[in-house]
Amino acid sequence: MTKTLMLTGAACLALMTTMAHAEPLGGLAFSETTPHSAAMTQKDDFTIVGTDDLMELTAINEDGTVRAIVEIPTGTSAKWEVSKDDPKAVYWEYKNDKPRVVNYLGYPGNYGAIPGTALPKELGGDGDPLDVIVLGQAVPRGEVVDVRVIGVLKMLDGGEQDDKLIAVLAKDSPFAHIESMAQLDAEYPGVSQIIDLWFANYKGPDGGMEGKGFEDAATARTVLEAAAANFEAGR
């Protein structure tokens, strides 16, 4: 009798697990297992919401570190972003009437946006908050973390400038002490090449992405400060 009950319980658990993953979100198995920030709540399968306007946060801290909003944790493929309509929310972007999934390896770092920034086209941007990739362990979606900006990857997307700031988690990470692209390359050979190759190819061979090389922390800081000033001027 005991063995029968145990087998029945195991069978039920297996069935429940199968049912839970019978229709994976966005076509991604285990997509519901990626954690989100404790400061946010899950509204539905495709939206998390907090109480703070994420884009009203100050970009640069007093100690020189920078705030970054994590939209896509390291290693994941679901394309989430801060909502333009409700900047308290982060949502799974839709494309062609379905949740967008990057058809490539997962992101090589935590991808997100710098709050309180807006870089216009005349300064090499697209009017949106600055994009940033943060090297280090995976951070929950929607989390706001302090980072150190160490460089910028110059890129073209369909012929238009689409640069990506390169940053590291400011503490509690193997990369926390890194201050420049030169130091990154010296201590972690291959990492910058991985980032360059990933962004050049993640949209596919005809995706329109073209890498133009890295520039160091001073250039990245100039871009950041210009975007922060432009955001303030437009408020």
VENGI-V898007 format. One record per residue. N is the residue number from 1. OMEGA is omega in degrees with one decimal (NA if undefined). NEAR is the number of other ideal C-beta (glycine too) atoms within 8 Angstrom. D_FIRST is the distance of its C-alpha to the first C-alpha in Angstrom with 2 decimals. Layout:
# VENGI-V898007
n: (N N)
omega: (OMEGA OMEGA)
near: (NEAR NEAR)
d_first: (D_FIRST D_FIRST)
This chain:
# VENGI-V898007
n: (1 2 3 4 5 6 7 8 9 10 11 12 13 14 15 16 17 18 19 20 21 22 23 24 25 26 27 28 29 30 31 32 33 34 35 36 37 38 39 40 41 42 43 44 45 46 47 48 49 50 51 52 53 54 55 56 57 58 59 60 61 62 63 64 65 66 67 68 69 70 71 72 73 74 75 76 77 78 79 80 81 82 83 84 85 86 87 88 89 90 91 92 93 94 95 96 97 98 99 100 101 102 103 104 105 106 107 108 109 110 111 112 113 114 115 116 117 118 119 120 121 122 123 124 125 126 127 128 129 130 131 132 133 134 135 136 137 138 139 140 141 142 143 144 145 146 147 148 149 150 151 152 153 154 155 156 157 158 159 160 161 162 163 164 165 166 167 168 169 170 171 172 173 174 175 176 177 178 179 180 181 182 183 184 185 186 187 188 189 190 191 192 193 194 195 196 197 198 199 200 201 202 203 204 205 206 207 208 209 210 211 212 213 214 215 216 217 218 219 220 221 222 223 224 225 226 227 228 229 230 231 232 233 234 235)
omega: (-178.9 179.3 -179.7 179.5 179.8 179.2 179.3 179.0 179.4 179.3 178.9 179.7 178.7 179.5 179.0 179.2 178.6 -179.6 -177.5 -177.3 -179.1 179.0 -178.1 -177.8 177.7 -177.8 -179.4 173.8 176.8 -178.5 -178.4 -176.6 179.8 -176.8 173.0 -177.2 177.8 179.5 -178.2 177.6 -178.6 178.6 175.4 -177.2 -172.1 -176.6 168.5 -172.5 175.4 -179.0 -176.6 171.2 -172.8 -176.7 176.7 177.2 177.9 -176.1 -170.9 177.7 -179.2 -179.4 177.6 174.7 -172.6 176.3 176.4 176.3 -179.3 177.0 -175.9 -179.5 176.8 173.9 -178.1 -173.1 179.7 -173.3 177.5 176.6 175.1 -178.5 174.7 -179.6 179.5 -175.8 170.0 -173.6 170.8 -174.4 177.0 -175.9 176.2 174.9 -175.8 174.7 174.9 -179.9 -175.7 177.1 178.1 -177.0 -176.2 172.0 177.4 -178.3 -177.4 176.7 175.6 -176.4 -179.6 -173.4 174.3 179.9 176.5 177.7 173.5 -176.7 -178.4 -177.3 -178.0 176.4 176.9 -179.2 179.8 179.5 179.9 173.2 -179.5 173.9 178.6 170.2 -173.6 -179.1 -179.5 -179.2 -178.0 179.3 -179.6 178.8 179.2 179.8 173.6 -175.1 174.6 -177.1 172.5 -180.0 -175.0 -179.0 178.4 174.6 179.4 -176.5 170.2 176.2 -175.9 178.9 179.8 -178.8 -179.1 -174.6 179.5 173.8 176.2 -177.1 174.9 172.9 -172.0 178.4 176.4 179.0 176.0 -178.0 -169.8 -176.9 -176.2 -176.5 -177.3 175.8 178.9 178.9 176.9 -178.6 -179.3 -174.4 -179.1 -177.1 175.6 -175.5 -178.8 177.7 177.0 -179.8 -179.8 -179.5 -177.8 -178.0 178.7 -171.3 -170.3 176.1 179.5 -175.6 179.5 -175.7 176.1 -179.8 -179.3 179.1 -179.7 176.9 -177.4 166.4 -167.4 -170.0 -178.1 177.6 178.9 -179.8 177.7 177.9 -178.6 -177.7 177.1 179.7 177.7 179.6 179.1 177.7 -179.6 -179.3 -178.0 -177.5 NA)
near: (4 5 6 7 8 8 8 8 8 8 8 8 8 8 8 8 8 8 7 6 9 6 4 10 12 11 7 10 5 7 10 6 5 10 5 11 12 4 9 11 6 8 7 5 7 7 12 14 10 12 4 8 7 13 9 8 12 7 13 10 9 3 4 7 10 15 16 15 15 17 12 12 12 12 6 10 9 15 12 10 9 12 11 4 3 6 10 10 12 16 10 13 9 8 7 4 4 8 12 11 10 10 5 9 5 8 14 9 10 16 11 12 14 16 14 13 14 11 14 8 9 4 10 8 13 8 7 9 13 14 12 16 15 16 14 13 6 8 12 12 14 14 11 12 12 10 14 12 14 15 15 13 14 10 14 11 10 5 5 8 11 10 13 11 15 17 14 14 16 9 6 4 10 4 11 12 4 13 7 10 13 7 10 17 10 6 6 8 5 6 10 11 7 9 13 12 8 12 12 10 11 12 7 8 4 4 8 9 13 8 10 6 7 11 9 11 11 6 10 15 9 8 15 16 9 10 17 12 8 13 13 8 6 6 4)
d_first: (0.00 3.79 5.48 5.07 6.25 8.61 9.88 10.45 12.25 14.23 15.21 16.44 18.36 19.91 20.91 22.46 24.32 25.58 26.72 28.44 30.45 30.94 34.41 35.68 38.66 41.94 40.26 39.15 35.59 34.53 37.75 36.10 35.26 38.94 39.61 42.54 44.87 43.69 46.97 45.91 43.32 41.74 43.37 41.53 40.27 43.89 45.61 45.54 48.03 49.60 52.33 55.10 57.44 56.69 60.05 61.98 60.87 63.67 63.58 65.08 64.20 66.93 65.93 66.38 62.74 61.65 58.89 56.62 54.04 51.11 50.26 48.45 46.56 47.14 45.22 44.33 45.76 45.57 49.15 49.14 52.35 53.87 54.76 58.50 58.10 56.02 56.41 53.72 51.18 49.94 48.73 47.52 50.68 50.82 52.80 53.18 50.91 47.88 46.77 48.84 47.22 49.36 49.16 49.57 48.10 46.97 49.69 50.97 51.35 50.70 52.85 54.41 57.57 60.13 60.59 64.13 65.53 67.04 69.06 71.47 72.38 75.79 74.10 71.73 68.79 67.39 67.66 63.99 62.60 62.80 59.92 58.52 56.07 54.80 53.85 50.98 47.25 45.58 46.40 44.42 45.92 48.49 49.14 52.81 53.64 56.84 58.05 61.10 62.86 64.04 65.36 65.35 64.52 67.25 65.92 67.04 64.71 66.47 69.73 69.24 68.78 65.16 65.09 62.01 62.34 60.63 59.21 56.99 54.80 57.21 54.88 51.61 51.71 52.92 55.62 56.77 59.97 61.18 64.39 65.78 65.04 67.01 64.81 61.65 62.95 63.98 60.72 58.22 59.81 58.70 57.19 60.16 60.24 56.58 57.34 60.47 58.78 55.80 57.99 60.30 57.50 54.65 56.18 56.62 59.74 61.64 60.36 63.75 62.85 65.49 65.49 68.82 67.88 67.21 69.54 69.11 68.37 71.89 71.81 68.31 69.52 72.52 70.34 68.01 70.89 72.57 69.41 68.94 72.61 72.40 69.39 71.28 74.41 72.54 70.97)
